[in-house]
């Protein structure tokens, strides 16, 4: 089973790869992506979701289709949506959601 750390590393690598292909490769702030955080909170929201924090920005996305539910990440949202569309990402996030839901019920 994937972990949140695996997903954070995957998103970080994806964003850096996407930006390395861009014309602004010299201005990419790599350190900004060192603190990417992904988590879920099934106790507060009924709809399956995942939350991403990049630097000081935070957004909540629906697990079904990656539509934004709350917050904002600025231009990085496009990277999150592209990353979510990669093979296996949604399945891994769903697996983490199922695990979080199960643990919520055990408490």
Secondary structure by P-SEA (a helix, b strand, c coil): cccaaaaaaaaaaaaaaaaaacccccccccccccccccccccccccccbbbbbcccbbbbbbcccccccccccccaaaaaaaaaaccaaaaaaaaaaaaaaaaaaac
